[in-house]
Amino acid sequence: MASCEKWLKDEDLTMARMPYCGQEIRIDGYYYYLYNGRVLDTYFFYRNGVIISAHGASGSHPLDELDVEFHSDSFVHSLHKYDYGVFQIINDSIVWEVWELIQGPKSVLRFSGKILSDTSFVINQMELPHSGQVYPRHEVSYFHEFFPKPDSTNIYIP
């Protein structure tokens, strides 16, 4: 690899994809994070250990409008590398990694928190695992039943 190429390459995820066989969280829909009454982020979790983190897809839409958006072909075709990642559940903790939503080389972001029930969790920190930087958070996400979920198959997660 040429000396400049390493600065142009996306970071690798530090977590491996592992199947999720537990019952700690429901995966027959998506989770949404509200801030000031607006849905900011949505998360689809899959049995194969993949997460789709739909960053800008949600905006201020009510959940019924999100359901229509998530069923559309345009939503699936709008997904990019930074929308995919891997997650793990360990006891009552949840952790996932995705790529940062930026132009150019992408850093890995790790989110971690506590499962409150099978329909809610709170993220209490975001970390950049390659640099060790940690940022506190307090983001409670809630479950919304949804079927069929978008396909988790992608070219980014081995």
Residue pairs with C-beta under 8 A, 6 or more apart in sequence:
1 9
7 105
8 104
8 105
9 105
10 81
10 99
10 105
10 106
11 99
11 105
11 106
11 107
11 108
11 130
12 108
13 85
13 86
13 97
13 99
13 108
13 157
14 97
14 108
14 110
14 129
14 130
15 86
15 88
15 95
15 96
15 97
15 110
16 86
17 48
17 49
17 50
17 86
17 157
17 158
18 49
18 86
18 88
19 47
19 48
19 49
20 27
20 45
20 46
20 47
20 48
20 49
20 87
20 88
20 89
21 47
22 89
23 118
24 89
24 92
24 94
24 115
24 118
25 31
25 45
25 89
25 94
25 115
25 118
25 119
25 121
25 143
26 118
26 119
26 143
26 145
27 45
27 46
27 47
28 145
28 146
28 147
28 149
29 143
29 144
29 145
29 146
29 147
29 149
30 42
30 43
30 44
30 54
30 70
30 143
30 144
30 146
30 149
31 42
31 43
31 45
31 120
31 121
31 141
31 142
31 143
31 144
32 39
32 41
32 42
32 43
32 58
32 63
32 66
32 141
32 142
32 144
33 39
33 40
33 41
33 42
33 43
33 123
33 139
33 140
33 141
34 40
34 140
34 142
35 139
37 60
38 59
38 60
39 58
39 59
39 60
39 61
39 63
39 66
40 58
41 53
41 54
41 55
41 58
41 139
41 141
42 53
42 54
42 57
42 58
42 66
42 70
43 51
43 52
43 53
43 54
43 96
43 141
44 51
44 52
44 54
44 149
44 150
44 152
45 51
45 87
46 52
46 149
46 152
48 152
49 86
49 87
49 88
50 84
50 85
50 86
50 87
50 152
50 154
50 157
51 84
51 85
51 86
51 87
51 96
51 98
52 79
52 83
52 84
52 150
52 152
53 82
53 83
53 84
53 85
53 96
53 98
54 70
54 75
54 79
54 83
55 82
55 83
55 101
56 101
57 66
57 69
57 70
57 75
57 78
58 66
61 69
63 144
66 144
67 146
69 75
70 146
70 149
70 150
71 148
75 150
76 150
76 151
79 150
79 154
81 99
81 106
81 156
82 98
82 99
82 100
82 101
82 106
83 98
84 98
84 99
84 152
84 154
84 156
84 157
85 96
85 97
85 98
85 99
85 157
86 96
86 97
86 157
87 94
87 95
87 96
87 97
88 94
88 95
88 96
89 115
92 114
92 115
93 112
93 113
93 114
93 115
94 112
94 113
94 114
94 115
94 121
94 123
95 110
95 111
95 112
95 113
96 110
96 111
96 112
97 108
97 109
97 110
97 111
97 129
98 108
98 109
98 111
99 106
99 107
99 108
99 109
100 106
100 107
100 108
100 109
107 128
107 130
107 131
108 128
108 129
108 130
109 126
109 127
109 128
110 126
110 127
110 128
110 129
111 123
111 125
111 126
111 127
111 137
112 123
112 124
112 125
112 127
113 121
113 122
113 123
113 124
113 125
113 137
113 139
114 121
114 122
114 124
115 121
116 122
116 140
118 143
119 142
119 143
120 140
120 141
120 142
120 143
121 140
121 141
122 138
122 139
122 140
122 141
123 137
123 138
123 139
123 141
124 136
124 137
124 138
125 134
125 135
125 136
125 137
126 134
126 135
126 137
127 133
127 134
127 135
128 134
